Amino acid sequence: MAIVTSDHDSVRAGKLSTLSWQKALKEAIRDPVELCRTLQLPAKFEIGAEQAAAEFPVFAPKDFVAKMEVGNPSDPLLRQVLPVDEELLLAPGYVSDPVGDLAAQKTPGLIQKYHGRALAITTGRCAVHCRYCFRREYPYAEGPRSHREFAPLLQTIAADSTIEEILLSGGDPLTVVDEGLSDLIQQLENIEHLRRLRIHTRLPIVIPQRVTDALLESLQRTQLVSLVVVHANHPAEIDCHVAAALQRIVEAGIPVLNQSVLLRGVNDCAKTLIKLSEKLINCRVMPYYLNQLDRVNGAAHFEVKVDVGKAIIAEMRTRLPGYAVPRYVQEHAGDQHKRPLA
Ligand code: SF4
């Protein structure tokens, strides 16, 4: 069954839509009913989707939606972006800030939990709204609203010579235009003790056009050692366009790692995660972390028991070389590192 728009049809046929990444962001689906209807879901899904989207809005790029199976509410990519009524249920142990981001803020927008590195909330904007996101309730409006408001954050980093690595996160730092990002990187480069720049992004997965020449040039030009950490959860997210985008980053000399979240109904079986690791490795992307779900409000229906996760990792070890098995970890607020689970 085909999705109705020509852009969707072209993606199914293996052609990337010709939209620029900014246009793809602009044209992303923001209306829960439109998402349900595009995928021809039964009408009962629309009510739950509208209610849950009032808490955390829908945002789904059309090329990402085009990879989903029409008429299948259990599609593993759809489950990641479709608001459902289960999000509205209160679950014991589920909170607004499960990993203690706010307690670890050094200054608005700068989080430091671990020795030697700190994380900048570069923007509150994302290219996709993942329903399980541990920052779905993060108060982005209280931090810098744009890179032009970063002076206090940069001063805080400059004043602490133990910080050698800066993570650009968010939100998604690659929603910032190339010029702004390049400007920010140059300012970071001027901080003498900074050595490494790590960019955490889902954009090359959901809008692969984002891997522009200008982006790669910025990352190559900087004297900081650059790394990119992408976020894919299911092998169906990596089509030929995403693979090409990932390979372009690698070919520019920038290591690319992937982190996933273990999600019920998305990737909670060894076969799926083995396929994901194989696809990543074939793009020269290293599987880095498989994260146990962070217990954020609204995400309880995604939780997979740790014993199940351990069994999946055990099976992955029998099928893959060691470098292709991600580290299964869990973050606990206040810890000095993520806890290995297997
Ligand atoms: S892209 Fe990252 S920050 Fe944005 S909603 Fe998804 S998991 Fe959260």
Residues whose N, C-alpha, C, O or C-beta is under 5 A from the ligand:
A	BS01	SF4	C126 V128 H129 C130 C133 G170 G171 R202
